[in-house]
Amino acid sequence: MKKQVFVSKFAEQLPTEFLNKMNRLLGAEFDDFVMAYEMPPTKGLRVNLLKTTDRFVRENLIPQLQLRPVPWCKSGFYYNEQASPGKSALHQAGAYYIQEPSAMYAAELLRPKPGTKVLDLCAAPGGKTTHLAAFLASEGILVANEPYAKRCAVLVENLERLGVKNALVTQNEPHELSAVFSEWFDHVLVDAPCSGEGMFRKEPGAISEWSQSQVEHCRQRQQKILTEAANMLRPGGTFVYSTCTFSPEENEQVISAFLGLHPEFQLLPGGHPALSAGRADWAARKEPSLNQTVRIWPHLQKGEGHYLALLTKTESTTREVRIQQKREKRAQKPTALPHVKQWMDDQLQIESGGFLSDEWQKRNQRSLMQRGDHIYLAFHNLPADVRKLHLMRPGFWLGELKRNRFEPSHSLAAALDAGDARQTFEADDQMITRYLHGETLQFVGPPGWVLILYQGLSIGWAKNTAGVLKNHFPKGLRR
């Protein structure tokens, strides 16, 4: 007798083809899988260790959040789904990033060390990117790429809010990056575009976009992206492939096909005691090593659907590619980014010295770089051809020139510690609400730039003029 398929109230919205497919895959687990859709999606936040600590967040966020640890992320916490941590000023101060708990495992699996070179190939909106940045601890370089302009703008905003200083932000297709960064990175994260089956509970709008043909389209796209990612990873480096879908076509089968085409790669154990193993039997070649990949199921773990694989590159690519790479390296000397005038203006030094501490200036001895009216701390030892890319952020943005004066950027404010500024103003709850609305505050002190703090965390600039702090919090962020 054919088993009757149980369908919950929410699951009635799901495509029949998808449900039948999951029933075939899961068998006896299918009813539990469908029942998980009757539960609310899990919500989480990840503490931003670039600016604060777990203890600080626990002690200063409202008790109603009921923070509980995410087992697979040391800085991750579940919070009460009825709470709204995004409304707290601590969120605007970059104390944490609101992130789906399953999505936290990708950076935890890669775990780049400070000083290494890391690529987040599909970076927007920035959750995994900012997590990688926390591991780097402002040392090394993080290339954050997003091909789509609107999503790239959101990525930049989140990098700024969380105080990331070492991110080069690019807006390019993978093959364009691969042409510049051949075997350059120590670590690569590919959070691939996918059919989004794992997000149905969290984002019901994705249901109407699903089809089996879309799954196939995503699979083909993922394989192309992985090919470019493979070229950008140095021998001995590691990369993580992740999706937020259940589809074996986009998960085990993509990795199996990739390994067949790239024998220089091998899978590494990526499991965690709280998570499920991948399924080698769901791939055509049924390689046992696929059981080292990771699946997160909403009926087994407190998180939405995800798949992850950790791989390493054991040797370089083909002889022909290696020869071409040597030719390119001989022709291209490492350079600062991009080929623009190196800018060391006495007036800028005088102005920045008026509001930045001597200690901060000593720690940031990198060359200054001018691009239009914007001034950046430049990244060095990049491939010369990097100037051919579409660079949303070619360095750490310090500020801009306005009528022969220098105005510090919001990204600079968000990345500063309290001791980095010569003048600070600690706002209480009432004052910070006014500041985030764009209002002025009263201040006693010398004229000039003042760093606004909330519970000791930098949140933005104001400029003291005759005892009035004129608000320089970005208008687009005011509320």
N, C-alpha and C positions, 0 to 999 in steps of 0.2 A: 504494500500500500504506500502511495506517495505521501511523504511527510507534509503536513499542512504548514504553510508559512505564516508565522505570527507577525502581525504588523501593528505597531503602536500608533497612537493618535498622531504624533509628530511624523512618524515614518510614512504615514499615508501621503505626505507631501513628496516623498522621495520617488525618483523614477523607478518604475517596475523593473527595468532592465538592470539597474544598479542593485536593487534588493535581491533579485534572482542570482546575480553574480556573487554577492556576498554570502548568500545562502549556500551556494556551491562551495565556496572557499572555506567557510567557517563550520559548516555542518552543525554539530551539537551546540556550538557556541553562538549560533546565529540569534536565538531568542534573547540571550543576554545582551548581545550587540545591539539589537533593535531597542530593547528596553532602556539602554543607556541614553537614547534620544529623548526619553521622558524626563531626564535629569537636566538641570541647568548647566550650561557650559562652565567649566572651571575657570576661575579668574586668578591671576597672579601678578606680582610685581617683583622686579629684581633690583636689589640695592646697587646703586652706582658706587663702586669702590674707588673710583677716581676722586670722588668728592666727600664721601662719608663712610660710615661703617654700619654693619648689621645692627649693632647695639643701639646706635643713634636712632636709626629708623624705628626700631622696636619701641624705644622709650619716648619718641616724639610724635609718632602717628597716633591718631585717635584710637582708643580701645575698641571701638565698634568694628575696626578692620579685622579683628580676631586673626592676626597673622599666624600662619602655621607653615613649617618648613616644607619646601619642595624636595623630595628625597634625592633627586639627581642634580640639584644645583645648590651649592652652598650659600649663594647670595640670593636665592629665590624663595618666595613665600606665597602661599595661597592667601587670599583675603575674602572676607564675607562678600558674597555677590550683591548684597544690598548696599554696600558702601560705595563711596565715590572718591577714591584717593586722587584722581586726576584734578579735583577741585582744590586740593591743598596747595598752599604756597610752597611747600617742600617739593612738590612735583615740579613746579616752575623753577625752583632752585636746583633741579637736577639731582635730587637725593635718590631718586629711583626711576625706573622705567617700567611702565605697565606693560606686561608681556604674558602671553599665553604660556602656561607652565611647560608644555611639551616643547615649545620652541626654544626653551632655555638650554636644552641638552646639546645642541649643535656646537656652540662655542665651548661648552664644558668638555665635549669629546675632543675637540681640536687642541684646546689649552695651549696657545702659543706662549712662548717665554718672552720676557722683556728683551728688547733689542733685535728681535727677528723681523723679517719682512713678510707681511700678511696681505692676502687679497680676499676681499669679500666681493665675489663676482656679481651677485644679484642682491644688492645691499638694502634697498628701500623696504620698509620705512626706517630701519636702523636699529631694531632690537638686537639682532645678532651682531651687528657691527659695533655697537657701543659695548656689548659684552666682550667681544674680542679686544676692544680698546682697554677695558679694565684689566685684562690679563697682561697686556703690553705695558701697562703702568707708565704711559707717555714716553716709552723708549722704543726705538725701532720705527718702522713706518707701516701704516695701514692704508692700503689703497681700497677705497670704497667706491664701487662702480654701480651705476644704475642707468640703463639706457633711456628711460622715459623722463622727460623734463619735469613734469608735475611731481612724480614720485621722487625724483632727485632733489627737488626743493624741500620736500618733507624730510628726506634723509639729512640734508644739511642742517635743517632746523633742530633735529634731534641730536645731532653731533654737537651742535653749539650748546644746547641746553645742558647736556651732560658733561661739558667741559673737556671734550676730546681735542687734544692739541696736535696730534701726529697723524692726522688723516689727510690724504690726498684724495679729493673727490673727483671722479671722472664720470662722464656721461657718454658711454661708448658701447658698441656691440662687442661680444666676446672676441671675435676674430680680430678686431681692431686693437684690442689690448694685447692679444697674443702676438701680434706682429712686433710689438714694442718690448714686451716683458718675457722673452723666451727664456725658459728655465731660470727665472729670476727670484721667485718667491720660495720662502721656507714652508709656508702653509697657505692653503687655498680653501676657502669655504664656498661651496656651490649649493645655495639654497634655491633649487631649481624651480622655475615656473611649472605649475602642475595643474591637474584637474580639480584640486581642492576638495576632494571627497572628505578628508579629515576635518574640514572646517564647516561642514553642513550645519552642525549644531550651533556653532558660534556665529556663522554668517549664512543664514537661510537663503539670502539672495543668490548664493553660489549654486543652489539646487537647479534653478532654471537654466543655468549655463552648461550643465553637465550633459554629456552624451558619450557614448562609446567611441564615436569618431573623434571627439575632443581628446579623449584619453590617448588615442593613437597619434594625434597631432602633437600632443605634449611629449610623448615618448620620443618621437623623431627629433623634436627640438632639444630635448634633454641630452640625447646622444651627441648632437652637434656641440652643445655647450661643454660637455665633458671632454670632448676631443681638444677644444681650445684650452680648457683648464689644465689638461694633462701636459700641454706644451709649456705652460707657464710655471710649472712646479719643478724645482731643482731636484736632481737625484738625492735621495735620502730624505726629501721633504714629505709632508703628509697633507692629505686633504680630506675634507668631509663632504659627502654628497647627502643632501637632505631634501625631503618633500613633505608636504602636508596632505598626502593622499594615501588611500589603502591599496590602490591598484597595483598588482604585481607587475603589470606591463611597464609601469613607470618606476618601479622600485627594483626588486630582485632581477627582473629581466633586463633592465637597463644596465645594472652593474655587471651581470653575467656577460652581456654583449660587449660591454666596455673591456672587461678583462680578456675576452677572446681576441679583441683587436689590439690590446696594449699589454703584452706579456711582461713588460717592465714594471707593471703594477701588481701589488698583491693586497689582499684585505688584511686588516689588523683587527684583533678583538675590540669590539666597541660596546660590549654589554655593560649593564648595570644591574645589580640584584633586584631593583624595583621595576625593571623593564623587561619586555619580551624579546625573544630572538627572532631574527628574520627567518624566512621559510625557503630553504634550498629547493624543496619540492615544488615551489611555484615558478621556478625558472626552467626553461627548456633544457638547459644543460645540467641542471640539478647538481651544481658544484657544492660539496659539503661546506666549503668556506663561507658560503652565503649565510650559514647559520650564525656567523659572527656579526652580521649586521643587526640592526635594532629596529623593532616596531613598538609603537606606543598606541595602545588600543583604549578607547574611552570606556569599554566595559571591564577592563582589567586594571587600568591605571587612572589616576586623577589628572587627566589631561586629554586634549583633543588628539586626533589621529596624526601620527608622524612616522616617517621612516628615515633611518640614518645609516650611512656606511662610512667607515674610516679606512682609508687606503694610504699606502706609501709607494713611492717611486724608487725602485731598487736599482735602476740603471738609467742611463740617458736614452734618448730616442735613437732613431736609425742613423747609420753612418752618414748618409747624405744630409740629414738635418743637422748633425753635429758639425759637419764641414761648413754649412751655410752659417751656422751660429758663430763659428770662429771668425769667418769673414766679417760678419756684422760687428762683432766685438772689436776687431782691429780697426774698423772704420768709425766706430762710435766710442768716444771716451766718455766716461761718466761726467755728468754735469749737474749744476743746480737747475732748478725748474723755474720758468722756462728761459729761453734766450731773451731776456729783457735786461735793461740797465740795472745793475746792482746799485741800490740806493742807500747811501749813508749820509744823510743830510743833518748838518749841525742843529738846525732848528727843530727837527723831529726829536733828536736826542735831548735837547733842552726841554721840549714840551713833555715828552714821555717821562723824563727824569723828574718832572714836577709832580707826577701822580703815581709812578711805579717805584717800588723800593729798589735800593741798590742791589739787594740780594737777588731780586727777580731779574734785574738786568744782567748780573753776572752769570746767572744760570742759563740765560738765553743769548748766547754769544753768536748764534748763527747769523749769516748775512741777511740783511734786509733786502727785499725785492719789491719793485714797484710794477704794478700792472694797472694801467689807467691811473685813476686816483687812489687805488687801493694799495695798501702796504701790507706785506706778508713777511713772516719768518720763512725763509726758503728751505726746502728739503734738498739735500745734496746726494751725490753718488747715484743719481737716477740715470737710466738710459737716455742718451741724447735725443732719441726720437720721441720722447715723452711729450715734447712740445707740439707734436702733430695731433695729439689727442684733444678731445673736447674737455677742458678742465674747468669744472665748476668751482673748485677750490684748489689752487696750485700750491698752497702752503697754509700756514696758520695765520688767519686774517687778524691783523692787529688793529687796523682802522683805516681811515681815509683822509686825504687832503681836501680841505674845504677853504677856499679863498686864503691860501697861504697859512692855514693853521691845520693842526692834526686833531682829528676826532676819533677817540678809541672806539673799537667795535664792541657789539654785544657779545660776540664770541670770546673776546679777550676778557670781558668782565666775568663771564660764566666759568672761565677756566682758571681764574685767580683764587688763591687762598687768601684768607683775611689779612695775613701778614705781607702780602705782595703789594698792597696799595698803601700809599702814604696817608690817605684819609679814608676812613670807613664810617658808616652809619648803620648801627644795629637797629632794625625796625621791629617793633612789637607787632602783634596780630592786627591791631587796628591800622597801624601805619603801613604795614605791608599790603593790606587790602587797598588802601588809598593809592599806594605806589603802583600796584598792578593795574589800577584803573587809569593811570596816567596823571594823577594829581601831584601837586608840589608838596614838599615837606619843609619844615623849619630846621635850621642847622646853625650851630655856632662853630665857626672855624674859618681858616683862610679860604679865599676864593679858589675855585678850580674843581677838578674832577673828584668825585667822591664815590667809592664803591659801596653799594647798598647790600647789606647782609640781612639774612633771616635765619635765626638760630645758628649763627656762625657761618652760614653758607652764602657764597656770593650769588647775587641774583640779577644785578644790572647796574648801570651808571646813573648818576645825577650830577649836575654841575652847580656848585654853590656860587650864587651871585647875591651879594648883600644879605646874607643870612637866609636865602630861599634856595632850596634844592630844586632846580628845574629838572623835570623828569625826562630821562633819555631812554626809558624802557621802550623797546620797539612797538610802534603803533599796531602792527599786525598781531602782536601777542597780548595786547591789553584786553582786559575783561571787566 
